[in-house]
Amino acid sequence: MTQDTTLGEAHEPTPEEHAAVDRVRRRATGMTHHQAAEALEALEETAGDDPSAADAGTRAEVAEWQRITDLLYDHGGPYTPDSDAYVQGQLTARENRNTTP
């Protein structure tokens, strides 16, 4: 869940956004900061001058590439979802939400 800063309300990602983020994470696995930054730049070029006008999936992809690029900035190694604390927290939250009566 992300925070929608314009409304101050929580935003529950759509299935399209979940799929977009999962695609980015799979593609980013094994990438270095430099490679992730290149992927982000390429996506931003295809998204056009106004990324906020892009579809929800593209906005989710841009946001996830930015987050991964920031994470790798001082990481020194390749990206892996298994060592990404944010991803692991999401997985734990989903698991707990699905097992809570």
Salt bridges, closest charged atoms under 4 A:
GLU17 OE1 - HIS11 NE2 2.97
GLU38 OE2 - HIS34 NE2 2.70
GLU61 OE2 - ARG23 NH2 3.04
GLU64 OE2 - ARG25 NE 2.74
GLU64 OE2 - ARG67 NH2 2.84
ASP84 OD2 - ARG67 NH2 2.67
